[in-house]
């Protein structure tokens, strides 16, 4: 046989020994480690789940409070809307009554304007008649004065 087929002690020194490998994990160590990690993961998962449930319950509670507040506000707004509708209806009725009264007053004003126009025409006619009477009186007075002057001249 050739010397190259045999391994020497020096050749084996490059490889790890059992003593060297004791520092590394064995299959058993890895299985135990895997089991420990699985247990820790399950415990953490359960803890996270409990924490989430607590947070979810608090959120549900707060959401319920908000929903109740929203419902109360909606009821209050409904009541307020009903009161406003009632008041608006009353105001509408008053406005309608006032509109009727305003229409009646407009009619009365129109009638008064017609009467005033008629009175203006009568006053104008009276002014003309008075002017004529005044002119007649003035003429009569002048005529009387002239007559008196003529009488005094004829007597005198």
Buried (B, 14 or more C-beta within 10 A) or exposed (E): EEEEEEEEEEEEEEEEEEEEEEEEEEEEEEEEEEEEEEEEEEEEEEEEEEEEEEEEEEEEEEEEEEEEEEEEEEEEEEEEEEEEEEEEEEEEEEEEEEEEEEEEEEEEEEEEEEEEEEEEEEEEEEEEEEEEEEEEEEEEEEEEEEEEEEEEEEEE
